[in-house]
């Protein structure tokens, strides 16, 4: 990971997932990483990369999502995001 980059920890609103994500967040922070928790995909949207005109996914603060830890399958992420866009 690039210095100063953020690790986005994605989780559902589920007690077990929250527990796992909080644990991973603590360990990542101990390793010196900056983290943000993202519950579901509600705060994610398309944006533009800061160094080009490339479309990227950004979080609710407008920060590019480049590095992700998640408990669910990528298909779940994409399906949930697609359903939200309809």
Secondary structure, DSSP 8 states (H G I E B T S, - for coil): --TT-EEEEEE-S-HHHHHHHHHHHHHHHHTT-EEEEEETTTT-EEEE-TTSS-EEEE-TTS-B--EEEESS-HHHHHHHHHHHH-
